[in-house]
């Protein structure tokens, strides 16, 4: 496939997302009901985005359900682009249309045919299904949850206990309840799909209102000897935690769309300002400090984009790895998006705090983005999911850190990272609670990095960072093995393991960037010429610094590279993405 054909194929894969963005109009237009001004007005009133939900509901409501299950999702990566282009105008549109994703996924994974049909029918009618897992007394310590489902007889249970922060809990017509049914550990919990009177009776009048996503309610449910039919159980008794943990892998992968959407809005508003503002007779981007701040924000966005897009694609090709990949994506996207806002705020200055006027969307998007950090899995709990798998991954991958050219033609790796490649159907049955064997992103890195270095030559600036990444990967493996040897049976509880998990996330992101470049080296990425390594070297430098515990701005050379790339994307009205789709602002037709 020649370069032009491949680029057309990649753009065409996400054409529907671009077309939807064009149909919603320029978000900067103050009269646009689906623009930034409308978002600020809704936030001020803590209003639910009714009109926006109605406009895009048909495109989003079933977009996380595979077509073979009756939904509209042909590729999770396509859904991701559709979500991020819609949510850049107002993040609350995601919960307004897609907060049923966790409960619905639980039903698709473990439910009966009747329950699946029932759940999809609710979504088609525009209703929502709440997900009741967390309890105020226990937070992320899920195994100590107390809400119980007690058997009354062969056909009935009764529910007793308190669940809180159920998204859209004030308006959901059904509820996926995960409650204790007996036993110990994860097998002590079961899931049940509740409808009608049991949901209405348990719903509390008091609503919780976070500082972001102010128009979306979070409600409490209190069950008091509430009757539950035995047929309401989703899957076998004792499988509730397992089902929920698998469903959350899909949720974490999709939640990255919110972080990307918020980051795009933050960076775009900042570049609007920087491109028009002068200091001491020079444009703001001509001054070293703001240029490096914007370039650092761009590096964070570019790395986040690669991780999110390849995580979504990998859900199709390597679903068994997503107990790890989705947690890495969650950690990277939440951390990077917050850094984007911090760097951009440094450039905007006091404008970043305004609640009225042209830059008011920045503050709304920043508060909305902060909420995403804690939805579905808390930051510490998410890192623990990575840490729990580090020991196994280190042991299985340590012997495979050499070069093996079979990785260059590995079908799953190639299909994951080659953006124009057709994906297989997403198999929810393929999800696992932990990675079995090796992480292909890491195991393939030495081979792909060597191939990249050979392709660009020893004098290329990126070559040194490719070698630094290989070294950092080996060092982390050695550190994990040394910790295992020193801690023995307490390895899983070692406090150092969380810090190692943070390093793992940054290096996993860096490896993903290398794979993306290699498998798309004849395709334009981030709007740069095909084969360009400027973005890759700069993003690797950013990620290697984060893996080493740093929090520095990108260096001056990288700032020039990234500054030129992101400024060109901004001027042409294109998405800050490896797939630089034309946005409504571009006045350019969607692909």
Residue pairs with C-beta under 8 A, 6 or more apart in sequence:
1 9
1 420
1 522
2 522
3 522
3 523
3 524
3 530
6 420
6 520
6 522
6 523
7 523
7 524
7 530
8 591
9 420
10 419
10 420
10 520
10 523
10 579
11 18
11 579
11 581
11 591
12 591
13 75
13 77
13 78
13 419
13 420
13 579
14 77
14 78
14 81
14 579
14 581
14 591
15 590
15 591
16 78
16 82
17 78
17 81
17 82
17 84
17 85
17 581
18 81
18 85
18 581
18 582
18 583
18 590
18 591
19 590
20 56
20 59
20 82
20 85
20 86
21 85
21 86
21 581
21 583
21 584
21 590
22 582
22 583
22 584
22 589
22 590
24 32
24 34
24 55
24 56
24 86
24 89
24 584
25 32
25 34
25 35
25 584
26 32
26 35
26 584
26 585
27 34
27 35
27 36
27 88
27 89
27 584
27 585
28 35
28 36
28 585
29 35
29 37
30 37
31 37
32 38
33 51
33 52
34 52
34 55
34 89
34 90
35 89
36 89
36 265
36 360
36 361
37 361
38 52
38 90
39 89
39 90
39 92
39 361
39 364
40 355
40 356
40 360
40 361
40 364
41 47
42 48
42 49
42 90
42 92
42 215
43 214
43 215
43 364
43 367
44 355
45 215
46 209
46 214
46 215
47 215
48 92
48 96
48 215
48 216
48 217
49 90
49 92
49 93
49 96
49 215
52 89
52 90
52 92
52 93
52 96
53 93
53 96
53 97
56 86
56 93
56 97
57 97
57 126
59 72
59 82
59 86
60 82
60 83
60 86
60 93
60 94
60 97
60 98
61 97
61 98
61 123
61 124
61 126
62 70
62 71
62 72
62 73
62 120
62 123
62 124
63 71
63 72
63 73
63 79
63 82
63 83
63 98
64 71
64 73
64 76
64 79
64 98
64 101
64 104
64 105
64 250
64 254
65 71
65 72
65 73
65 104
65 108
65 120
65 123
66 73
66 425
66 426
66 428
67 73
67 74
68 425
69 108
69 116
69 120
70 116
70 117
70 120
71 120
73 79
73 426
75 312
75 313
75 316
75 423
75 426
76 250
76 253
76 254
76 312
76 313
76 315
76 316
76 426
77 309
77 312
77 313
77 423
79 254
79 257
79 312
80 253
80 254
80 256
80 257
80 260
80 308
80 309
80 312
81 577
81 579
81 581
83 94
83 98
83 254
83 257
83 258
83 261
84 257
84 258
84 260
84 261
84 264
84 575
85 261
85 575
85 581
85 583
86 93
86 94
86 261
87 93
87 94
87 257
87 258
87 261
87 262
88 261
88 262
88 264
88 265
89 265
90 368
91 212
91 213
91 258
91 261
91 262
91 365
91 368
91 369
91 371
91 372
92 213
92 214
92 215
92 216
92 368
94 257
94 258
94 261
95 167
95 168
95 213
95 216
96 168
96 215
96 216
98 254
99 128
99 130
99 131
99 167
99 168
99 216
100 119
100 122
100 123
100 128
100 129
100 130
100 131
100 168
100 172
101 247
101 250
101 251
101 254
102 131
102 176
102 244
102 247
102 248
102 251
102 376
103 119
103 129
103 130
103 131
103 174
103 175
103 176
103 193
103 247
104 119
104 120
104 123
104 129
105 246
105 247
105 250
105 251
105 428
106 131
106 176
106 191
106 234
106 243
106 244
106 247
107 115
107 116
107 119
107 129
107 176
107 193
107 234
108 116
108 119
108 428
109 235
109 243
109 246
109 247
109 428
109 429
109 431
110 191
110 234
110 235
110 236
110 239
110 243
111 119
111 193
111 234
111 235
112 234
115 193
115 234
118 174
118 193
118 195
119 129
119 174
119 193
122 128
122 129
122 173
122 174
123 129
127 172
127 173
127 174
128 168
128 171
128 172
128 173
128 174
129 172
129 173
129 174
129 175
129 176
129 193
130 166
130 167
130 168
130 169
130 172
130 174
130 175
130 176
130 199
130 219
130 221
131 166
131 167
131 175
131 176
132 147
132 163
132 166
132 169
132 175
132 176
132 177
132 178
132 221
133 142
133 145
133 163
133 178
133 244
134 140
134 142
134 145
134 163
134 164
134 165
135 145
135 146
135 147
135 161
135 162
135 163
135 164
136 162
136 164
137 146
137 162
138 144
138 145
138 146
139 378
140 377
140 378
140 380
140 381
142 189
142 241
143 185
143 186
143 188
143 241
145 161
145 178
145 179
145 180
145 189
146 161
146 180
147 159
147 160
147 161
147 162
147 163
147 177
147 179
147 180
147 223
148 159
148 160
148 161
148 179
148 180
148 181
149 157
149 158
149 159
149 177
149 179
149 180
149 181
149 190
149 192
149 228
150 157
150 158
150 160
150 181
151 157
151 181
152 158
152 227
154 230
155 229
155 230
156 227
156 228
156 229
156 230
157 181
157 192
157 227
157 228
157 229
157 230
157 232
157 233
158 225
158 226
158 227
158 228
159 177
159 179
159 192
159 194
159 198
159 202
159 223
159 225
159 226
159 228
160 223
160 224
160 225
160 226
161 179
161 180
161 222
161 223
162 220
162 221
162 222
162 223
163 177
163 220
163 221
163 222
163 223
164 208
164 218
164 220
164 221
165 208
165 218
165 220
166 172
166 175
166 218
166 219
166 220
166 221
167 216
167 218
167 375
168 216
168 217
168 219
169 175
169 203
169 207
169 217
169 218
169 219
169 220
169 221
170 203
170 207
170 217
170 219
171 217
172 199
173 195
173 199
174 193
174 194
174 195
174 199
175 193
175 194
175 195
175 198
175 199
175 202
175 221
176 191
176 192
176 193
176 194
176 234
177 191
177 192
177 193
177 194
177 221
177 223
177 228
178 189
178 190
178 191
178 240
178 241
178 244
179 189
179 190
179 192
179 240
180 188
180 189
181 188
181 189
181 190
181 237
181 238
181 240
182 188
182 238
183 238
186 241
186 242
186 245
187 238
187 239
187 241
188 238
188 241
189 238
189 240
189 241
190 233
190 234
190 235
190 236
190 237
190 238
190 239
190 240
191 233
191 234
191 235
191 239
191 240
191 243
191 244
192 228
192 232
192 233
192 234
193 232
193 234
194 202
194 228
194 232
195 232
198 223
198 226
198 227
198 228
199 221
201 226
202 221
202 222
202 223
202 224
202 226
203 219
203 220
203 221
204 219
204 220
204 221
204 222
206 219
206 220
207 217
207 218
207 219
208 217
208 218
208 219
208 220
209 217
209 218
210 218
210 371
211 367
211 370
211 371
212 364
212 366
212 367
212 368
212 369
212 370
212 371
213 367
213 368
213 371
214 367
234 240
234 243
235 243
242 433
245 323
245 433
246 428
246 431
246 432
246 433
248 326
248 376
248 377
249 315
249 322
249 323
249 326
249 431
250 315
250 326
250 428
250 431
251 376
252 326
252 327
252 329
252 330
252 376
252 377
252 382
253 308
253 311
253 312
253 315
253 322
253 325
253 326
253 329
254 312
255 330
255 333
255 372
255 375
255 376
256 304
256 307
256 308
256 311
256 312
256 329
256 330
256 333
257 308
258 368
258 369
258 372
259 304
259 308
259 333
259 334
259 336
259 337
259 369
259 372
260 301
260 304
260 305
260 308
260 333
260 337
260 577
262 337
262 340
262 341
262 365
262 366
262 368
262 369
262 372
263 297
263 300
263 301
263 304
263 336
263 337
263 340
263 341
263 369
263 576
264 301
264 575
264 576
265 361
265 362
265 365
266 297
266 340
266 341
266 344
266 362
266 365
266 366
267 294
267 297
267 298
267 301
267 340
267 344
267 566
267 576
268 570
268 576
269 344
269 348
269 358
269 359
269 361
269 362
270 294
270 297
270 344
270 347
270 348
270 362
271 294
271 566
271 567
271 570
272 358
272 570
273 284
273 347
273 348
273 351
273 359
274 283
274 284
274 285
274 290
274 294
274 347
275 283
275 284
275 285
275 567
275 570
275 571
277 283
277 284
278 284
279 287
284 290
284 347
285 291
285 294
285 563
285 567
288 556
288 559
290 346
290 347
291 559
291 560
291 563
292 553
292 554
292 556
292 559
293 343
293 344
293 346
293 347
293 553
294 343
294 344
294 347
294 563
294 566
295 538
295 553
295 554
295 558
295 559
295 560
295 561
295 562
295 563
295 566
296 339
296 343
296 542
296 553
296 554
296 559
297 339
297 340
297 343
297 344
298 562
298 563
298 565
298 566
298 576
299 538
299 539
299 541
299 542
299 554
299 558
299 562
300 336
300 337
300 339
300 340
300 343
300 542
301 336
301 340
301 566
301 576
302 513
302 526
302 535
302 539
302 562
302 576
302 578
303 332
303 336
303 509
303 510
303 513
303 539
303 542
303 543
304 332
304 333
304 336
304 337
305 576
305 577
305 578
306 509
306 512
306 513
306 516
306 539
306 578
307 328
307 329
307 332
307 333
307 508
307 509
307 512
308 329
308 333
309 419
309 577
309 578
309 579
310 416
310 417
310 512
310 515
310 516
311 322
311 325
311 326
311 328
311 329
313 415
313 416
313 417
313 419
313 423
314 321
314 322
314 325
314 416
315 322
315 325
315 326
315 426
316 415
316 423
316 424
316 425
316 426
316 427
317 412
317 415
317 416
317 423
317 424
318 325
318 412
318 416
318 440
319 426
319 427
319 428
319 430
319 431
319 432
320 430
320 431
320 432
320 435
320 436
321 435
321 439
321 440
322 431
322 432
323 385
323 389
323 431
323 432
323 433
323 434
323 435
324 385
324 386
324 389
324 393
324 434
324 435
324 439
325 439
325 441
325 508
327 377
327 382
327 383
327 385
327 386
328 386
328 504
328 505
328 508
328 509
330 376
330 377
330 382
331 379
331 382
331 383
331 386
331 501
331 502
331 505
332 505
332 506
332 508
332 509
334 372
334 373
334 379
337 369
337 372
338 369
338 370
338 373
339 551
341 362
341 365
341 366
341 369
343 553
344 352
344 362
345 352
345 362
345 366
348 359
348 362
351 359
351 362
352 359
352 362
352 363
352 366
353 363
354 360
354 362
354 363
355 363
373 379
377 385
380 498
383 498
383 501
383 502
383 505
384 498
384 501
386 501
386 504
386 505
387 492
387 497
387 498
387 500
387 501
388 434
388 492
389 434
389 435
390 480
390 497
390 500
390 501
390 504
391 480
391 484
391 491
391 492
392 434
392 435
393 435
393 438
393 439
393 442
394 477
394 480
394 481
394 484
395 481
395 484
396 437
396 438
397 438
397 439
397 442
397 443
397 477
398 477
398 481
400 438
400 443
401 443
401 446
401 473
401 474
401 477
402 446
403 446
403 447
403 450
404 447
405 447
407 413
407 440
407 443
407 444
407 447
407 448
408 447
408 448
408 451
408 518
410 440
410 444
412 440
413 440
413 444
413 515
413 519
414 421
414 519
415 421
415 422
415 423
415 424
416 515
417 512
417 515
417 516
417 518
417 519
417 520
418 519
418 520
419 516
419 520
419 523
419 578
419 579
420 520
420 523
439 508
441 508
441 511
441 512
441 515
442 473
442 507
442 508
442 511
444 511
444 515
445 469
445 470
445 473
445 511
445 514
445 515
446 470
446 473
448 514
448 515
448 518
449 466
449 467
449 469
449 470
449 514
451 518
452 462
452 466
452 514
452 517
452 518
453 460
453 463
453 466
453 467
455 518
455 521
456 462
456 463
456 533
457 463
460 533
460 537
461 533
461 537
461 557
462 533
462 536
462 537
462 540
465 537
465 540
465 541
465 544
466 514
466 540
468 540
468 544
469 507
469 510
469 511
469 514
469 540
469 544
472 503
472 507
472 544
472 547
472 548
473 507
473 511
476 500
476 503
476 504
476 507
479 500
480 500
483 491
483 494
483 496
483 497
483 500
484 491
487 493
487 494
491 497
503 547
506 543
506 544
506 546
506 547
507 543
507 547
509 543
510 539
510 540
510 543
510 544
510 547
513 536
513 539
513 540
513 543
514 536
514 540
516 525
516 578
517 525
517 533
517 536
520 578
521 530
521 531
522 530
522 531
523 530
524 530
524 580
525 532
525 535
525 578
526 535
526 565
526 569
526 576
526 577
526 578
526 580
527 565
527 568
527 569
527 572
527 574
527 580
528 534
528 535
528 565
534 561
534 562
534 565
535 561
535 562
535 565
537 558
537 561
538 554
538 558
538 561
538 562
541 554
541 555
541 558
542 554
542 558
545 551
545 552
553 559
554 562
566 576
569 575
569 576
569 580
572 582
572 586
572 588
573 582
573 583
573 584
573 585
573 586
573 587
573 588
574 580
574 581
574 582
574 583
574 586
575 581
575 582
575 583
581 590
581 591
582 588
582 589
582 590
582 591
